[in-house]
Amino acid sequence: MSKVGKEIVIFIGVFLFLTLGMHMKQWISHPMDHIEHLAGSTFGLFHPLYFTLGIYLVLFLTKKIFGFIIGLFIRKY
């Protein structure tokens, strides 16, 4: 799997984790009503993607920073 493919899988995983974690009660009790009310949200229709993108960027940057720091201490021949 390519690097982009892995990042897409991570993004989808974060999305599912956040949507189920934040709205588990609504998804279990009345999922269709929850989807229909998504358009009327104060954050807008795409608010789950905004929050997911924010969390993903934090995770991505953290991963890159730690990778850079670890790369400073590991010799590559």
Protein Blocks (a to p, Z undefined) as FASTA:
>chain_A
ZZklmmmmmmmmmmmmmmmmmmmmmmmmmmmlmmmmmmmpmnbjklmmmmmmmmmmmmmm
mmmmmmmmmmmmpccZZ
